[in-house]
Amino acid sequence: MRDFLLRNIPDTTFAFMKDRADEANMSINKYMIAVLNQHAVLPEIYQMESKFSELVKTNIAVIDSNNQLNKQIIRIMEGE
């Protein structure tokens, strides 16, 4: 693991982060690592969310198409 030092963190920012760490029952160090880890994976999460959204749209279109086809089949069968 690597270490690095953050300098010149505004007091209010540090206070907010410390409060959040306390609420999570974490040390400020562990909390900041969690924040950095979460931030580091955000682009991948957004990309995955976009792919999932497209998949849902495709599935909805296929289901709608199948529903229309089923309705046509039912009309044909009822007409017989």
Secondary structure, DSSP 8 states (H G I E B T S, - for coil): ----------HHHHHHHHHHHHHTT--HHHHHHHHHHHHHHHHHHHHHHHHHHHHHHHHHHHHHHHHHHHHHHHHHHHH-
